[in-house]
Amino acid sequence: MNIKYILLLFMSFLPYSSFANIDTSLCTPKTFIVSGYYSSLPNQTFYYRENYDREIRLNGRGTHGASGQAVFNGMIAAPKNYKFGTKIYFPQYGVGEVHDRGQAIVNAGVRGYSNDRIDIWMGHGEDGLKRALSFGKQKVTGYICPDNVEVGFNMNNFLIHEKFFDVLIWSIYLEPGRKDQFVKTLQKYLYKLGYLKKEHQTGYYGEVTKQAVCSFQQKMGLTYPGSGVCGYFGPRTRNTMKNLAIANKLFNNSFYKKLISINELENINLSIKTKKENLKEEKNINTKKEEILQKIKDEILKEENNITKDKKQEKEEKLFVFTRGIGPGERSAEVGHLQEALKTVGYYEGKISYEYDDNTLEAVYNFQLDQGIINHKTDSMVKGYFGPSTRASLNGILIQQL
């Protein structure tokens, strides 16, 4: 990203839309964890979950919110303690109105979130999906406002990354049988890293691509021969390949470092509009704007010369979340993850054998006792079995340790 682009971006904030005229003195400020969602359409060239049928199973058909209101520009999904009709103003984007819910839309303190989680509806079809994925998940300060504010978002300010597939490939789960631009992007990186021939960049995740991913995983020590997950492009594989691509200058990680200036610039622009008559204050504001612009330039130059890693994101991507039961006698990659996790929380001291042996069973049993999941009188059938309650408890502890 060059300086000219940033200057244009900076100028695009001046003057801002009519949303900047909202009197926030009548509103209650609140910081949220914000992400985006969309309404899928048949015959898209790509989906988050491979195809239309799987997409609507994940997100519903996307025609109406939980309130019964048809989807519209400005719809927000919020936790249940936010009444339908609650209006929230975000200076960068506009005003939204709560008309939807969601299983992942929770209050602060749930699922490890430090702030209330909300979702902004970002449109229909591929453009809506691109906006939502490009936006990602951000901490944004907004204002809960009275009912008389006008609802609507400026969708042009939900920027779609110019190299969308190159950037978002690192957050998409891919598996054999899929065919779209995400698969073709994966094949491009496999080719550049020496695991796939150029003529196999077809966009179809067939046996050749599966074997290429499997070879990469084995070389990186992510799995072992014969594992049921070998050849699937999951979180640990994505993170490892992304870091290798960055190290080989095949991919620029700067997109993952959000532009720190956007909120600050918007606050300055609001101040300019409300304090125009005071020349001295205007001069101070302009000085502050120059300081922020210089901060942007310094940040970009720093990223161009020395790309750094976001440690917290790296830990989150490396975290293996357990989603199924595991029991004695099983040998799999999941058992290896379980042994690593139990070692992390101080219950397992053996080697990572990938086999649910007596040592693993004993470690799980002691963990269950300490967490109050079972007691010494519990039916022996569940003692040492890694079932739903044990999974939830261990996942929660691992997330808290991030």
C-alpha positions, 0 to 999 in steps of 0.5 A: 500500500503506497503513500498516495493511496493512503493520502486518498484514503485520508482525503475521502474522510473529508467531508464525511456523510450526513451521519457526522451531524448526529449529536452524540451528546444525546447518545450513550457511548459503548465499545463493541466487538463487531463483525459482518454477515450477509445474505447468500444468493444461488449461483455465486461463484464462491461461498464461505462454506463451499456452496449455497446449500451449506451457506444457508444451513450456516446462516439461514436464508438471509431474507429476514431478521429474528424480529421478522423484519426483512433484511435492509441496509442498517440491520444489526444482530445483537445480544438478547438484552438489546431490544429490537429497534435499538439504534447504534451509531458508528461514526465511521459507517452510519447508524444501525438498528437491532432486528436480528439475533445469532448464536455467536452474538453474545454479551461481554464475558461469554466465549472469551469476548471482552465486549458485547458482540454484534453483527452488521448486515453487509448486503447480498451475494458475493459483494456482501460476503466480500465486505463481511470477510474483509471487515473481519472482527474489530473492536469499534466504539459506537453510540446507542442513540435515541429513536429519531436518528436516521438508519443506514450504513455507507457500504462504500466504507466497508472496504473490500480488500483489493487482493481479496482471495490472497488475503482471506485464504488464511481464514477459510477452511478448505477440503477435497471436492471444493471448486472455486477461487479460494481453492485456486489461490491455495493452489497458487501458494502450493505451487510457489512453495514447491508442492504443486505443479503449475498445470494443477492450478485448476481451482478444483480440490481433487486428489492431487491438491489433497496430496500436495497439502498432505505433503506440506503438513507432513514436512511441517510436522503438522500430522503423520502418515495415515492421519485422517486429517492429512490433506485438509486445509484447517487452522494449523495448516493455514497459519503455518503456510501463511507464515511461510508465505510471509517469510518467502515474501509471497504475501504481505501481512499488513492487511491484518494490522488494521489502520489505527488512524480511522477512528482518530481521523473520524473524531477529528473530522467531527471536531472540525464540523462542530468547531469551525467558527473558532480559528485557533481551535481549527488550527490545533485540529489541523495540527493534530490531523497532520500528526495522525497522517504522519503516524500513518506514513510511519506505520506503512513504511515500517510495515514495508521494511519489517513485517511483524507478526500479531502474537495474539492472533498467532496464538488464536490461530494455533489453538485447537478447539475440540469438537468431538468425543475421544475415548480409550484405544483411539489413535488419531491427530485429535488424540495428539492435540488432546495430549498437548492440551493436557500437558499445557494445563499440567495433567499429562507428562508423557510423550505425544503418542497420538494414542489414547493410552492409560496415561492419557486416560488417567490425565483426563480422569484427574482433569475431570475430578478437579473440574467437578465434572465427575466424582469418585462414585461416577459410573466408570463408563464416563471416567476418563472419556473425553466427552461434551462436558470435559471438552467444554471445560478444557476448551474454555481453559485453553481460550482463557490462557491466550 
